[in-house]
Amino acid sequence: MLFYFSATGNCLHVARNLDDNPLSIAQELKKDERVYQDETMGLVSPIYGGELPTIVQDFIATSTFQTDYFYVVLTYGNLDTAAAEWTYYFAKSHRVNIDYIGTIKMVDNYLTAFDMNEQMAMDKHEDEQIRQVKANILARLP
Ligand SMILES: Cc1cc2nc3c(=O)[nH]c(=O)nc-3n(C[C@H](O)[C@H](O)[C@H](O)COP(=O)(O)O)c2cc1C
């Protein structure tokens, strides 16, 4: 089971590489009760200001996840800073234990700071990064 939030498609692309049927967090939030159970669970989200987008924070804070292995993949455009640590402790404060967090540098969609055409022209070796993170998840790395 894999959840994702994506504004411009990076996270959707990653999510589709990791799972055949990723679930949209925006859609899941419409459900009144959110209790999820699966052997492995994942969440793909962009980094916003070194943290998670509010919608993803809300989803984590108000859902129950029952799983043996919970992984998170964060995409970003420039610097992932301490977003992985921030995410780990945010989830922990809502009684969600994250086993693995990977980050993937992709096209930056923060348009006030970056030019989209320049970003699209850059090769950030995204497929290579996705392959590596997928291998880590399949190996159930901590
Ligand atoms: C409001 C906003 C804040 C962002 N903050 C960061 C940031 O702190 N660091 C970073 O490297 N990229 C940042 N980005 C870029 C996104 O994290 C990145 O482009 C991500 O892959 C977008 O995923 P999506 O296409 O699935 O929405 C930000 C983008 C937006 C729109």
The ligand as an ORCA input file, in Angstrom:
! r2SCAN-3c Opt
* xyz 0 1
  C       5.787     25.645     -1.735
  C       6.983     24.832     -2.162
  C       8.051     24.675     -1.273
  C       9.180     23.925     -1.666
  N      10.224     23.781     -0.781
  C      11.340     23.097     -1.171
  C      12.467     22.966     -0.262
  O      12.455     23.375      0.890
  N      13.581     22.333     -0.751
  C      13.655     21.831     -2.027
  O      14.706     21.308     -2.396
  N      12.585     21.893     -2.888
  C      11.445     22.513     -2.486
  N      10.349     22.588     -3.344
  C      10.391     21.835     -4.609
  C       9.601     20.515     -4.539
  O       9.835     19.838     -3.328
  C       9.981     19.549     -5.703
  O       9.963     20.189     -6.943
  C       9.091     18.314     -5.692
  O       9.721     17.276     -6.404
  C       7.705     18.583     -6.293
  O       6.956     17.389     -6.269
  P       5.571     17.234     -7.090
  O       5.897     17.503     -8.552
  O       5.157     15.823     -6.867
  O       4.624     18.224     -6.536
  C       9.237     23.321     -2.969
  C       8.136     23.493     -3.841
  C       7.036     24.241     -3.451
  C       5.883     24.401     -4.433
*
